[in-house]
Amino acid sequence: MPNAAIVVLAGTESASDLGRVVNGLQTATEFDDAGDDVEIIFDVRKSLRDFRANQNA
């Protein structure tokens, strides 16, 4: 069981979304460097719905 879980809720539409991913990965690295177990969870369901909707438009 991890000591920390980082949930990344980000789309793929903008640079700020990529920034959220980078921030989550940096935070995970800091936990790992401190000797903690860490789990990163990416929630892309909304992003996939948006992507598919844009493809059908």
C-alpha positions in Angstrom: 0.0 0.0 0.0 1.5 3.4 -1.0 2.2 6.1 1.5 1.0 8.6 -1.0 -1.3 8.6 -4.0 -1.2 11.4 -6.6 -4.3 11.7 -8.8 -3.8 13.6 -12.0 -6.9 15.0 -13.6 -5.8 16.6 -16.8 -6.9 16.7 -20.4 -4.8 17.0 -23.4 -6.0 20.2 -24.8 -3.6 22.8 -23.4 -0.2 23.5 -22.0 -1.7 23.9 -18.5 -3.0 20.3 -18.7 0.6 19.1 -19.5 1.7 21.2 -16.6 -0.6 19.3 -14.2 1.0 16.0 -15.4 4.5 17.4 -14.9 3.7 18.7 -11.4 2.2 15.3 -10.5 5.3 13.4 -11.7 7.6 15.9 -9.9 5.7 15.4 -6.7 5.9 11.6 -7.1 9.6 11.9 -7.6 10.0 13.9 -4.4 8.0 11.2 -2.4 10.1 8.5 -4.0 13.4 10.3 -3.2 12.2 10.6 0.4 11.8 6.8 0.6 8.0 6.7 0.4 5.9 4.4 -1.7 3.9 6.4 -4.2 1.2 5.6 -6.7 0.3 7.9 -9.6 -3.3 7.6 -10.9 -4.2 9.2 -14.2 -7.9 9.9 -14.8 -8.4 10.3 -18.5 -12.0 9.3 -18.9 -13.2 12.9 -19.3 -10.4 13.6 -21.7 -11.3 10.6 -23.8 -14.9 11.6 -23.9 -14.0 15.1 -25.0 -11.6 13.8 -27.6 -14.2 11.4 -29.1 -16.8 14.2 -29.1 -14.4 16.4 -31.0 -13.7 13.7 -33.5 -17.4 13.2 -34.2 -18.0 16.9 -34.7 
